[in-house]
Structures are given as structure tokens and as C-alpha cells.
Amino acid sequence: MKNPIFPVVAALSALGLVGCGEPATTEVSAAAPRAAAGDARRAAELERQIETLERRKERIEDANDIKRLQRAYGYYVDRGMWNEVADLFAEEGSIEIGRDGVYAGRDRVREYLLALGNGRTGLSEGELNEHMQLMPVVTVAPDGTTAKARWRGLVMAGRYGDSAVWGEGPYENEYVKEDGVWKISRLHWFQTFMVPYDGGWAHNVDVNGGKYVSDRLPPDAPPSADYDPWPATWLPPFHFDNPVTGAPEAPAAGDGAGGPAIGELPGAGADELARRAAVLAQEVQLLEDENDIENLQRTYGFYVEEALWSQAADLFAEDGTLEIAGRGVYAGKERVLEYLRSITDEYPRYGLLYDQMQLQPVVHVAPDGRTARARWRLFAQEAEHGEFAEWGVGWYENDYVKEDGVWKIQNLRTFIRMYAPYEDGWGKTALDAPSFSSSLEPDRPSTIEHAPYPAVPTAPFHYENPVTGRPVYEQTAADFASAPAAADLDDVAGTLAALDRRVGLLEDADRIERLHAIYGYYLADYQMDDLGAMFADDGTIEIAQRGVYAGKASVRRNLDLYPPVDLHNHMQYQPVIHVAPDGTTAEMRSRAFSIMGTHEEFATWMGGVYENTFVKDDGVWKIQKDQVFNTYFTPYEIGWKDQPERDPPGITESNPPDLPPSVEFDMYPVPFLPPFHYPNPVTGEPVEVPQQN
């Protein structure tokens, strides 16, 4: 038998590196295969790391895809696009709305939806059917083939000249991935209430008892849950455990001990590993881009609601445009600023309420990471104290561009769906335009024809049906991944170490948004023990200027300040999240909006802004500081126009805080700007308001 090392020795001898017959020959010739074996083992380990990172990245993509799917569902329901809605379901999927019962199979789902539309698709003149999809808590199975999610549905529906209703309730849905595409496998909306606008939930009971078409289209199975809508109360079960005290989140398939052994992995050279790492890096970059764009647009909402026109205009590219559909296009950053300033004076002022909530994003980033498109929902509450108050809803279809690594708004297109006076509601009155409007002439006509309610909506979608349609972009991240021409294993190891950190930060941001949404669900349903358990041991809570309650026991004591009422829908959305580079702390600004009341007694709106901090403790994210700056507490029957001046609730002597309020603030109609934890995301400059004399 030939010596298996001989070819290596012969090759080294030919180069004059080894003398034949010298004692060193055996040592050198033995070292070469040991080095080769070491490189092979290291390459296999790096391949396993790539496999793990790919699975973790895919779980983030899965959650984002499910959010886009459900938000598309809401946008299609808005327009009565029942065939498009049905196409979002798996073939064996089912739907259960309110107490109509279960309709099983995609064909029956379609039949049910068409029955909701009285046998036709689309809306008719004068119909309003806004179905907001808010507060996602998405739980993807470790293998990435199934998922569950809780959502908050907020409904504004009716017919012009006839009726207007508020609707509200949570979804508990299930999803399945088939051939790489996420679909709805089970949709279940629990109807909390559907009540007339006049009198609201304080003076009305549910209009239909949660039943829509089951009397003329019998279901395949009775309702899966036995409950009565408003004024009865019922808590739909949560599909998730407490994110702090519950069972730890399962790792992605392929992560940790569940992954393949090194010896089971196919061998790959440094070049192939570098190529896979480069593709992964591009895909991770696109996920980071998506988060940056969502933060950018949400920040736009926070700026315009405080009339911070200069800050808002700075979010645009130099050649960016702002288009008010049906009115015209304002071209260039300077003209955008001119338009914004023509709406009302810059900076917060007495009597101004201009809440412009940016909700329900469907974001698609181009595979090259240079441009993006997104659809958003506008939900507006506007008032000039003593003069008018209005509700508004609409959509955005926007373009974004990345310049020098910074995302900016390229084209902001606003489609006004409906504006109506607070005192009348959308069943009685429809405004041609918001009262806060500009007379500034545009630079050119609108690119798309559009007419607001009561006309039939026509705002286009930048994307096709996420299940049956073509992708927004034909190319993929792999088409733009750039690997080094000649890579070695050290290069690959360095790339993977950086990607491990970046994927971890993406996971952190997702878990914080999820934690914050769960906070809202627990608060809405008075699960105060679960809510208090989500705080760090030294965490604090400070709400409504009641002072600072420090430590988990005091946080729980603070929650006793809120006696149960029949309804306390506490919505939390529009999060702007920044995780520290080391992944141990984070900060978040978000919006609070509550629907509160007790039947036959009272109904109240609450609006506010959170500025919270979070800490990761033993790998688990917890609330470090929970602080709410309340904008208003407004009785339903009064509204914002006639909202009297009042102070925040303040300190309760029978349950005093550990420390006085850290910040004193005023509520509408007195102006107050909640402090920002972050600078302008485009300019990097802090948000400042000139001192008022």
C-alpha cells in the first residue's frame, strides 16, 4: 500500500521545501493533512453558523410576511374586495366573524365574504368600511411552517346619509406557509362591539349581536366560542404566554442543539461560504432597511402632529414630492416645507389638535436596498379648540430612497378617504376636505384621480395580492449580494460574527414591539398581574402625572389605580424603536389611544404618547421605564372642540408614588411636546422648539 502522505511530500520536495530523507520530512508531511482537516472542520462549523443565521433571519422574514398578509386583508376589506380577501386563505382555511359560526374551506370563505357584500364586490357610493389591523403579536413556529397572531381590529363603517358605527375586537388567527407563501389558515374575529356613532358605547348595545349572514348562509360549524358582545364582556384566550414569565421562546429550527451535526453538513469551500454569507448579509440589510423606513414614516407622523414642519420636511429627499391626491403635487423639499407651513403655524400652540397616526404599513424594499415602496393608513383626529373637531381616515402610497446610507421620503402621496365633523359623524356629514387645508397652489396636477367619501375609493395598490399575485420586485437579494473575489475562512468568520450581532438586534426590535403590544392587551383586559410581571425588578411606571412608582412591587401597586370598567380598549401602535448596539437596552416612542367606558354611565377617549425604555435581563426583554404623556381625556359626548382645560389626573393620596412626577406636562388644549429620545433620523439634529415668551 502506498503511503497516503507521499503525494504531499513529493509536491513539497519539488518546491525545495523538504529534503528527502531528512527527519523533518515526517513532521511537515504529517502537519499538512492535519491543517487540511482543521480547515475542513472549521469550514463545516462556519457552514453550520450560516445555517443557523439563515433560519433566524427567515423567522424574522416570516413574521414580517404575516404582518403584510394581515394588513393586506384589512385594506382589501376596506374596499369590499372579497375575491382578493378570499385568495389570502389556504385551500383548507376557515373564517369566523363574530358569532356567525365557522365557514370551512376557501370556497366557503369566498361564499361567506360575498354574502357580507350582499352578493357583489366593491363598495357602492356612500359606503364606508374601514377595518384597521393593529397591534400584531405574531408567534412563528420554530420550523417556520405555521404561525399564530393576535391583532386588534378597529372599525369605522356605515353609509352616508343613513348610518355610522364604531366596531372593535381582537383577532386570534392562524397561518400556514405553503410553497414558501404565507396564507391564512384560520381567521377568527371576536366582536367586542358594533355600536351606532350617535351615543357610542355608553348609550347603545351591539347592533347585531355579532351575527351578519348566518341566518341566510348557514355555517359549516357553530361558533367555536360562546360569548355575547357589548354590553356583555368576555376575554378571548391568548395564544401566547407572558413574554417574561412564560415559557421561553423556542429557537428557530436549525439553531442550537437541534441543528445538524458538523459531520452531517456538506463540505463547502471558502468561496462558497463567502457567497452564502454575502447573500445573507444583503437579506439582513433589507430587513434593517424595512425597520428604518417604518421608523422614518412613523416619525413623520409624530412631527406633523406637533406642527414641527421643518423637522417633517427634512425627512424628504431634496427632490422629494408631497402629493395630496385630487389637489396636486408639491415638488422639492423647499416646496414641501412651504406647503406644510401653509396648513397652520409652525410648532405646537394652544388649541391645536392634529394627531396624524401612521398605521398598518405594507413595506417592500427593493432587492438592491436603494429604493422602497409602502402603503400606510392615516387615522386622524383634528381640532381647533372652540371652532371645529373632525375625524379623518385615508391612505398613503409612498416611495423612499436611500442616500448616503440614510432613508428619506421620495414621494409622499396622501389619499383622503373620509373627513367628517366630530359632532355629526360620517353617517350624516362628509367634508370635501379637512378644515386644516392649504390654499397654496401646487406645482403640478395630481398623478392619480381621486375623490373622497362618499365617492367610491380608487386609491391604487403598489403591490399585487401577496398570495396569488406577482412579487413587487422580480429580482432577489442574491442578485445584488457581493462576495469578495478571493475569500478565506477568516473573512467568512468575521462576516458571520457581524451578522450574528445584526440579526440579534433585529430579533430584539421585533420582541420589543411584541412586548409592547402584549402590554396593551393585558391592560385592556385587566390582566394586571401579568402586566406587572413584564417589568424589570427595578422598573418604573409613570402615567398621567401620578408620579413615579419604582420597583416591580410599586409598579403592581400603581396598576390598582385603574379600577375595572366595562370597556378599556388600550391600543398601542406607531412604535419607533431603537435598540442599543450592544443589544442590552432599547428606547421606544409610540402612541396610545384608548376607548373606555361603562354602559349607561360614561364613554371616554384617551390619547397619549409613550417614551419607554427596555432592558434585556438574562436574554429576556423587560420594561425598564413606562412613561405616558397624556394628550387628552375627552368625554365622548363633548369631543375635542369643546374639551375644557384640565390637568392630568395627578397624584392619588391613598396610593402615593415613590417619587414625584419626573416631567410635568399639560393636556389639550394647552400645548405640550413630549420629549423625543432620538434626533431627526435624516439630519441627526435634535428636535427643538423655540422658547415661548
C-alpha angles and dihedrals in degrees: 000000000000119000104258090214094055098091090055092049092048092051093050091047091053088057091050092244097118128039113221113243093016116131090237091065094080094048095048095042090051093048094058098063090041088056091045091050090048091051091049092051091047091049089052091050091050089049089053090051090052090049091052093047091048091054092048091048091049092054089056090049089049092055091048092048091051091050090051090048095053093042090051087053089057094048091050092048088051089063100036090246091158098166090053089049092050091049089062090068129088115246090256093039125129139207130209119179118184110312098329092110132238123313109195127205129027093268091055091045088055091047091051094049093049088051088055087055092048092249099311139086125234131029125284126226110294098018121129121190110162112172110182117199108208144165103022119203102185122187114188118196113245092249092053096232101104137025144178130213141182119212136177115233118205116185132197107180141152146101125277112254092011119052148349127193140182118219131188141170146120129266123219104192139172128211138194132201113224120181089345095308124111117227136175110261097174127011118188123174116189108208111223092175146333106194137165118266092233105079094000121210095326095066105024139064123217110295098223109013089244094297122122115156107351092105090062100026109039114214126239091238134012121259111298091220128044111221142125124231126230133004084028115073128218135167115226110216120262117237090207136067124234102287092225106034100024131086112307117259111266115245121248114271109272093030123117123339092348092066127096120281116254091248090056094058120094114247118257132183126233093262093054092046090049090051092052091046090051092052090048091050091053091049092049090049090055090053090051089048091053091053091047092052092049090050090048096053094042089051089052087058093050091049099048094046088060092043089245089154097164092052091047094049090051088064089069129086114249090256094036122133137214116207126190102197110238092018109059150260127290108203126208132018093272092054091047088056091046090052094048092049090051091063095065139320118304120259131027115303141174115290097011120129112172107154108173106181116199108210146162101024123199103189127183119184118201112247091244089058094231102104138020143185130214143178118212136179121235117212111180136189111184134173145159103208112249093006113062146335127200146182119220137183132178146131139258126213104190141178124210134194132199113223121181089345095308124111117228137175109262100176124006111192119186121196112193109215101176141349120181136167114262093232094053106031125209095293092069108026136027121189121217089219138355116277087238095069136136131239091199111127114241124236093238140354123280116277092223131041113238138166125190129230133336084039120085109267118249105172108144127234120233089211137052124231105306091225106037103019134083119270117265089242125034095205125070136217089264089066090063102035113120119204123184114266092236114022132182131196093260089059091051092047091052092049092050093049090055092045092050089058094045094048088048091055091050090051089048093053091049093049092049092052088048092048091051093050091050088051087059094049093049092048092048091054098038095246087153098160090054091045094050091048090062092071127092115252089256094035123135137212126202119175134162092358091290090136134253120309107197125201130022094277091053091046089056090047090053091056089062087069089078109071114203117268128183093258130026107155100177109190122193120186147133094066120188104195128188118183117199114249091249091054095231101105137026142184129213139187116197142153129257124205123171135191106201138171153106121247115261090004116065147330125205140181121215124192129180151135129252124215103183139167128209136197132203110227117185089340094310123111116229136175111264099175127010112190127168125191103200116218097190147343103206128179110234093232093053106040128189100298092068098026105141120226111267139163124242112269092266132187120350109215094204091056104025126188126247091237135018119258112295091213128024115213142176128231131222130323086032110070123244130164113211107223118257119231090207139047127242103299092223105038098027089223122135121253108253133174120202115250112263116231 
